[in-house]
Amino acid sequence: MPRTKAFGKLISFYYGQNNDHAEQLVNESNEKVCTSKFKIESASEMLDDIPFDDQSSVNIVIDLDIISKFLKSMARCKYCNKCDSLIITEDARSRRGLCVSLTLQCIFCGQAFSSMSSNPTNGVYDINVRSAYGLRCIGVMDAVVTFNDGAQSRIRVLDEIGLKPGLYMRKALRIIDNKRVCEAEIAMYKASKEARIRNKREKQNKNLEKSNKLDYSAGLF
């Protein structure tokens, strides 16, 4: 007698189906938005989470004259111990993209110290990599939002980089959008007109061929 094996009913359980905290796991504000908007909001939240006294490595743009003023008002030369003596200059011949050689020098004793403005990683300076990545992100964002929402969406791109567009620029972007809409409508009208003319000619040719066949067929003399 062959063996018989009974299989019981498999019980499956999906986490969150009957969980009391299921509603908390679902983001109520998760609406259908475009990917570019989601990335912008995520980047803004990340920037808001950075503490005020964060000492991580960052790159900023600042005028060298401002740094020199700070040094003159607060720092002291360790060799001659004189105040209002330190200046910082740039060696333009040592530029590597956005990375430059900065020289800190005392105007009294002549002692100087120089260093590059960014650290290298695998032979490439970090500031150049970060700037290239940032410009690429801005370029992709500009292309995506312009394609989806029109030229006026570039105002969002400018807001992200801290620039406030003026009244005339807003008008110019609005004109660009209106012009693009008009050109699209004209192109659609021309394409529709050409299609109607082509269909009409094809119909006329078919009717002409049909009438010719009837005129010269057998039994119609």
N, C-alpha and C positions, 0 to 999 in steps of 0.2 A: 504494500500500500504506500503510495507516494506521500511524502511529507507535505503538510499544509502549514502555512505561516500566515498569521493574521497581522495585518498592518493597521495600527491605530490611526486615529485622525491627528494630523499634524496641526499643532497650534502655533500660529505666528503672531508676533506682537511687534507693532511699529511704534517706536518711541515718539511720543508727542501726540499720539492719537487720542489717548485717554488721560493725558497728563494735565494736572491742574495749572501748570505754568505754560501751557501751550500758547495761550494768547500773548503771554509776555515774550515768547520767542519770536513771534511774528511782528515785524516792524509795521506799525499801522500807517506810517508815512511813506511806505514803499509803493509809490505810484509808478505808472508807466511814463518814464522820462527817458530822454535820449542819453546815450552813453557819455557824451561830452559834458552834459550838465551834471551827471552823477560824479564824474571825475573832478569837476570844479568844486562841487560841494565837499567831496572827500578831502581834497587838498586844503580847503579852507578849514575843515575840522582838525586836520593834522597840524596846521599852523596855530590854531587856537589852543591846542593841547601843549604847546611848547612852553615851559616855565620861563619866567622873566629873567632868572639868573642862570639860564642855560649856558654852559661853557663848551659846548660841542663845536667842532670845526665848521665854520661857515665862511662864506665869501660875500663881501659887500663892496659897493662902489663908493669911494670917498676921495675928496680932494686932498692932495698932498699938503697944500698950504694950511688946511685945517689941522692936519696931524702935527705940522710944525708948530702951530700956535699952541696946541696942547702941550707939546714937549717943552716949549720955551717957558710956558707959565707954570709947569708942575715939576719937570725933571731937572736934574743936576748932573753935570759931567763928573764921572767918578775919578778922573785923572786930575783935573784942575779945581774941582769942587766949586764951579761957578754956575750960577743960575742964568737963565735966558741965554743959553749958549748952544743948545742943540738944534740942529736943523736936519731935515730929511729930504733927500733928493733922489731923482730917478736917473739911471743910466740907460738912455734910449737905445744904445747900441746892443744892449743885452736882452732886448724884448724877445719873448717866445710866445707869440699870441697875446693873451692877456696877462701873462706872467712877466714881471720885470724885476730887475735888480734894484733894490732900495739901499741907499747909503745913509747911515746916521753918523753925523760928523759934528764935532765941537768947533765953533768958530774962533775960539781962543787958543786952545792948545793944538788943534789940528788932528786929534785922534778921531779915527773913523771905524765904523763897523758896517759891513755890507752883507746882504742876504737876499735870496729870491723871495718874491712875495707869495709863493705857493710851494707846497711840497710835491715832489715828483713821485709817481707811481708807475712802475714798469717803463720808465723813460718818458712818461707823459705827465705834464703838470695837471694837478687836480682842477685848477680853475678853468683850464681849457676844456676838460672833459665835462665839467658841470655846466659851463656856459653853452657848449654845443648841445648837451642834452636838454637844457632849458629852452634854447632857441628852437630845437626840434619839437618839443612839446607845444610851444606857443604856435609854431607853424602848423602843426597837425590840428591843434584846436581851432586856429583861424580858418583852416580849410574846411573842417567838419561843420562848424557852426555857420559858416557862410553858405555852404552848400545846402544845409538843412533849413536855416532860418533867414537867409538873405544877408546883405551887406551890413544892415543895421545891427546884426548880432556881433559885429566886431567891437562894438562898445563894451561888451562883456570882456573881450580879450584885453582891451585897454584898461578896464577896471582891475583885472587880475594883475597887471604889471604896474599898477599905481598911477596910471595916467587918466586924466579926466578930459574927455573930448569937449570941444567948444560947440557953440551953436551952429557955426557954419559947417563944421565937420558932420554934425548930425544931419543937417540939411543935405549935404553932399551924399551921404550914405543913403538917405531916403530917395534922392534923385536916382542913384544907381539902381536901387531896387525897383523903382517905378519904370525905369528904362528897360531893365531886364524883363519885367512882366510884359511891357508893351511889345518888345521884340519877340518874346515867346508867343504872344497872342497873334502877332503878324505872321510868324512862321507857321503856326498851326492853321491859320486861315488860308495861307498860300498852299500848304500841303493838302488841306481839305478841298480847296478849289481845283487843284491839279488832279486829285483823285476823282472828283465829280466829272471833270472834263474827260479824263481817261475812260471812265465807266460809260459815259455818254457816247464817246467815239466807238468803243467796243460794241455797244448795243446797236449803234447805227450800222456798223460793218456787218454784224450778224444779220440784221434785217435786210441789208442789201444783198448779202449772199443768199439769203433765203428766197428773196424775190427773184434773183437771177435763176436759181434752180427751178422755181415754179414756171418761169417764162420759157425755158428751153427743155422742159421734161417731155417725156413721151405722151402723146395724146393731147397736147396743147397747141397743135398747129391750126 
